[in-house]
Amino acid sequence: MTGRKLHLDKDNAKLLGVCAGLAGFTGIDVLWVRAAAIVVTLLGSGLPLLGYLVIALLAGPKRRAA
């Protein structure tokens, strides 16, 4: 394990920074992460939205380089 942690990316955020943080964590383009989040939310039962909010509450903000 590399010791990476999921952080919210407020610089590239559209709403809370969860999708941008996931994109930075996984290395996937943020457009695809946002598109997948929308599709999963529309096809899901509300659980994906709850997961989004839980990640937004538990993940800390991205630390800026000094």
C-alpha positions in Angstrom: 0.0 0.0 0.0 1.3 3.4 -0.9 -0.3 5.3 2.0 -2.4 7.5 -0.2 -5.6 8.9 1.3 -8.8 10.2 -0.3 -9.1 13.9 0.0 -11.7 16.4 -1.2 -10.4 18.5 -4.0 -12.0 21.9 -3.5 -10.0 23.5 -6.3 -11.6 21.4 -9.0 -14.9 20.9 -7.2 -18.3 21.4 -8.8 -20.3 20.6 -5.6 -18.4 19.3 -2.6 -15.2 18.0 -4.3 -15.9 14.3 -3.9 -15.7 13.4 -7.6 -12.6 15.5 -8.1 -11.0 13.9 -5.1 -11.9 10.4 -6.3 -10.5 11.2 -9.7 -7.2 12.4 -8.2 -7.1 9.3 -6.0 -7.7 6.8 -8.8 -6.0 8.7 -11.7 -9.2 8.6 -13.8 -10.2 11.8 -15.6 -12.7 13.8 -13.4 -15.2 13.9 -16.3 -15.6 10.1 -16.3 -15.9 10.0 -12.5 -18.7 12.6 -12.6 -20.5 10.9 -15.5 -20.4 7.6 -13.6 -21.6 9.2 -10.4 -24.6 10.7 -12.3 -25.5 7.4 -14.0 -25.2 5.4 -10.8 -27.3 7.9 -8.9 -30.0 7.9 -11.6 -30.1 4.1 -11.7 -29.7 3.6 -8.0 -32.0 3.7 -5.1 -30.6 6.8 -3.4 -27.8 4.9 -1.8 -25.2 6.4 -4.1 -26.2 9.9 -3.0 -25.9 8.8 0.6 -22.5 7.4 -0.1 -21.5 10.7 -1.8 -22.6 12.6 1.4 -20.7 10.2 3.7 -17.5 10.6 1.7 -18.0 14.4 1.8 -18.3 14.3 5.6 -15.5 11.8 6.3 -12.8 12.8 3.8 -10.8 15.8 4.7 -9.8 18.7 2.4 -6.8 18.3 0.1 -3.7 19.9 1.7 -2.0 22.5 -0.4 1.7 22.3 -1.1 3.8 24.8 0.8 
